[in-house]
Amino acid sequence: MKVLVSVKRVIDPYVKVRVKSDGSGVETANVKMAMNPFCEIAMEQAVRMKEAGVVTEIVAVSIGTMQSQETLRTAMAMGADRGILVEADADVQPLAVAKVLKAIVAKESPRLVIMGKQAIDDDSNQSGQMLAGLLGWAQAAFASNIAINGDNADCTREIDGGLEKITVKLPAVVTADLRLNEPRYVTLPNIMKAKKKPLEVVKPDALGVDVAPRLTILKVEEPAKRGAGVKVADVAELVAKLKNEAKVI
């Protein structure tokens, strides 16, 4: 079974994000970048399934600038067999991502697509659901466990009330949640091996996809700074402040 895994290049989660002075977005120049953590989890799951003999080939796909090749090399060092970069200079929004991945799926014919449930830069949590809708495939979002059983995938989903177990028919789209697994550490020998693995670069136009933005960012602001705490004399004063100042009750 062939599996397609999407990976995205984002600002390293341990780096403090700074907003540009003009409020048009966040500063990415000279900022450390890394693979989106949820994409790492998705890739780790595909590799584990291959090690278990369920998966025969893993194809990693990334959409972005040429620097995204680094992210694909990391995916291949984790265990992906080859990579595909869809080169796009502009910010690619969720619907465009889904359309590009649909074109890749038509070309590669995987039985399963595993994606991170969301990217930590825009937190949209839309591409996986949109891809499933465009393909007409079954989907299992927020998966904390995946088990392939013949032509089905048994998935445990994290929902507000706890856990939900569902069975989806393959082919399907699954989005990985935080507790699905813990990604492995990429070793130096595997990094060197990844440099020899094939990496294909294509343009969105070659796939027949228009990735022009449909949404416009009006302004980006940093969160308001948290005010200092205060001491209250009694419960009555606490309730009064919550009611009149914080307005939460």
N, C-alpha and C positions, 0 to 999 in steps of 0.2 A: 504493500500500500504506500502510495506517495502522499507526503504531507507538505503543505505549503505553510510557511510561518512568516508573518510580517514583522519587521523590526524597524524601529524609528530612532533617529539620532536626536537627542534632547540635551538640554543643559544638565550636567551632572547633578544628581539629587542632593549632593552634599555641598554644593556651591550656593552661596547667597545670591538670589536673583535681584538684579537692579533694574529699575524702570528707566527708560531713556528720558532725557531732559525734556523732550518735546511731547512725551506721553503717547508716542505712536506705537510703543511696544516695549519689550524687554531687551536689555543689552546682551548681545551674543558675541561681539568682537572680543577676541582674546579671552574667552571664557571656556573653561574645560567642559567638553561634551562627552556623553556616554550613551550607551544603549538604554532605552526606556526600561525601567525595572520590570514592568508587566510583560514587556516583550521578551526579556531575559527568562522570565518564568515560562512563557509560551515555548521558547526554544528549548529550555531544559526538559519540558514535558515531551516534546517531539523526540529529543535525543534518548530519553529514558524508554520511550516506546520502541525506538529502533534497537536499543540494547536488549529489549525483551523479545525481539524478533517479530514484533507486530508491524513495524514500519520498515520499508525497504529503501526509501530515499527521502531526504529532507531538503527542500528548496527554500532558501531564505530570500525574502523580497524586501527592499527598502525603497522609499520614494523620497527624493530630496536632492541636494546638491552633490557634487562629486565627492565631498568630504564624507558622505554617507557610506562610501566604500569601506572606511575604517570600521563602521558598525557591522557591515556585512562580513568583514574579515573576522571580527570578534565572534559573530554567529557561527562562522565556519570553524573557528578554533574551538567552539563549544561542541561542534559535532555535525553541523550542516554540511551536506555534500557539495553544494554549489550555491551561488548567489546571483540575484538579478537586481540591478539598480535601475530604477526608472528615474532618469535625471530630470529634475524640475527645479528651477531657481526660485520661483515664487513660493509663498507659503501654500501648501496643498491642504485644502479643507476636507473634512470627513467625507462628504459626498463624492468629491473627486478621488479620494483615496479608495473608496468602495468601487468606483467605476474602473479605476486602474487595476485593482485586484481582480475584478470580474474579468477583465481582458487577459490578465495573467493566468487565471484559472482556466479560461477557454483554451489557452495555449498549452498549459502544462497538464491539465486534466487530473488534478489531485483528488483523492477521496475524502480528504479532511483538510480544513484550513483552521489553524490555531493562531489566535491573535491575543495580544494583551487587552484587557478589558477597557483600558484607556491609556492615553499618553499623559505624562505628568506636566507637560507644558501647557496644553489647552484644556485638558480634563473634559473633553467632549463626550467620550463614551458613546460614540455613534457609529463608527466605521464598521464594526463587526455586525451589528444589527442591519445596517444598510446593505452590506455585502450579501448577507443571507437573503434579504428581501429582493435584491436585484437578481440573484441566482435562482431564487425559488427553492432554496435549500432549507433543511431543518437547522435550528440554531439552539445553542445552549450557552447563555451568557453567565458570567460570574462563576465559572466552574472551579470547584475546590477538589474535584476528583474526576478522572476520566478513565474508563475501562472499555476497551473495544471487545465486543462480543459478536463475532460474525459480521453481519451487515449492519449492526447497530452499535451505538456508543452509549454506554451507561454513564450518566454524568450526575454528580452531586453539585447543586447550585446553592450559593449563599444568598439567602433572602432576608428580609427584615425580621421575620418571625423565627428564623433558625436555618435549617437546611431542607432542601427539596431535592428528591431523587427523581430523575426523568430519564427516559430512553429515547434517543433520536435516531432516525434512520440515516445511514450514510448514503450519499455524501452530505456533509454537514459543516457548519461553521461553529467553532467553540471559542469563547473568549476566556482568558485565564484570570483568575482572581489571585489575591495575595497568598492564600494558604494552599494553593495547588502543590507547590514544592519550594525548595530552596535551591536556586541556581548554583552550579558548581563553579569552582575557581578555575579560571583559564590558565593553563600552564604554558611555559615558554616553548616547549617542544610542539605543542599543538598550535601555538601562534605561528611558528615557523612552517608547519605543515599547511596551515590555512593559506599561506601566500602562494602555494602551488595549485590550490583548488580553483576551478573555473568561475569567473565572475563576468556576467554579461551586462552590458550597459545599453539601455534602450531609451528612446524619447517617448513622451506621452502621445505625440502625433503619430508615431509609428504604430501605436496601439489603437489609434482612432479615438482618443479620449481628450476632451477639453478640460484642463485643470485650472482654468481661470477662476479666481475667487468669486463666490456668490454673496459672501458676507463682507461687510466693511467694519473694521475696528474703529470706533469713534474715539475712544480714549482709554489709556491704561493708567491706573493709579495704584500706588502702594496702599496696603491696608492701613487704616487709621491706627495710630500708636495707642497702645493700651494705657489707660490712666492709672494713677497710683491708687492703691487701696486705702481705705479709711477704717477706723475703728468706731464701732457703735456702742452706745451705753447699754442698750437692752434690745429685746426682741421687737418691741413696738417701734423703735427707731429704725431697725433693720427693715421691717415691713413697710414703713413709710418711705424709705429710700427706694426700695424695690418698686413701689407703686408709683411714686411721684417723680423720681429722677431716672431710674433705669427703665421704668414703664414695662416691666415684665410680668406684673400681676395686676 
